[in-house]
Amino acid sequence: MLFQYKETMTQTDRKPRGKGPKRPRKPKVDPFAIGELEITDYKDVKMLRRFVSDTGKILPRRRTGLSAKHQRRIAQTIKLARQMALLPYTEKLVRK
């Protein structure tokens, strides 16, 4: 028999699995709230690209750090820029 040796592990034998280093996470700051950026209009493509992923999707709040109010406003502005053909709907074709 090839597999004769059988060892049973108990809960105390297992090594605790850590999720990585516990560092305090730097809080994300809304750039519109502190006055760093302003949502002026849909023509500011350079500013809008900051909130669009490399595949052309609008980034979520947890990635951008925007407040709910500013996230809704930036989403509407990006959609308007897409309709005016200033921003593409998709950056590239992704196939699997």
Sequence and secondary structure as in RCSB ss.txt:
>XXXX:A:sequence
MLFQYKETMTQTDRKPRGKGPKRPRKPKVDPFAIGELEITDYKDVKMLRRFVSDTGKILPRRRTGLSAKHQRRIA
QTIKLARQMALLPYTEKLVRK
>XXXX:A:secstr
          TTTS     S          TTTTTS     TT HHHHHTTB TTS B  HHHH   HHHHHHHH
HHHHHHHHTTSS S SS    
